[in-house]
């Protein structure tokens, strides 16, 4: 579907998640086209990409550059296969490159680190193996490939009449990037800003020290851009960027308030705190006990991201006892 002249949106199905599909975008150039994000490496995803490219008048050979906003499998999974078919040059932020081997090739060390991390933050031993290994299935949907172009933020990418600025927007992932087109005032936001949900921000061994703080700072920088339309990685294209940024910031303030209340009177682990907070508010709220092992893990990591920000704000403190990390509200 050509959303605006020269920009085609491709909806690629995602297996086993509530998001249903990822948006990839083809931007037309004079001597080849740019593909932004790729989808998972599944037969259905590949066929959807191939068919929608054809309907827009393109084939894989018409793509000469691929920009992946971050290396989560729904955005990066097909990158290896498409570069092989098209000969396109792949561009990634430098911080994402370091994640490829540990997540999709030699993942045993990271798996061990995650298990210890979850244990220290209160995950019960009976639940630890399933929560620890909850993400292993995603590596099957990725064809790992290293980029030819390494981004740091601040670069310009020219495709025909489009002049993109690369914005480094850490938070959802340490090396997440957005592409901003100042002439037409377009923002390709990946998972940094979504219309229908708030992006997951978790603290973990590969997230950076304060990912929620990084995310909020990135949001505020993007908020100041002149943007007519936002092209997100999931959900519909939308306008009203400032309003959406305010909604996301409000969500995180409410989550911080809920966590502050939970640790006001006693020491608790992140797992205990996560167990007291309602999740998935866009679905009316879901109790932690009713979440899948994958979503429980995300909930604990998101709780930790909020706790780390509260610590930096002087609103929470930690102590370690019996190799477990406990949090409390201080004061």
MOJO-V958206 format. One record per run of one state. SS is the DSSP state (alpha for helix, beta for strand, coil for the rest). FROM is the first residue (numbers start at 1). TO is the last residue. Records with the same first field share a line. If there is no record, write none. Layout:
# MOJO-V958206
SS=FROM-TO + FROM-TO
This chain:
# MOJO-V958206
coil=1-1 + 5-6 + 14-20 + 28-32 + 37-42 + 56-59 + 68-72 + 77-78 + 87-88 + 105-107 + 121-124 + 133-135 + 142-148 + 152-155 + 160-161 + 169-176 + 182-185 + 191-210 + 224-228 + 233-237 + 239-240 + 263-267 + 269-269 + 276-278 + 280-280 + 284-285 + 287-287 + 291-292 + 313-316 + 322-323 + 329-331
beta=2-4 + 7-13 + 21-27 + 33-36 + 63-67 + 89-93 + 149-151 + 156-159 + 162-168 + 177-181 + 186-190 + 229-232 + 238-238 + 268-268 + 279-279 + 286-286 + 317-321 + 324-328
alpha=43-55 + 60-62 + 73-76 + 79-86 + 94-104 + 108-120 + 125-132 + 136-141 + 211-223 + 241-262 + 270-275 + 281-283 + 288-290 + 293-312
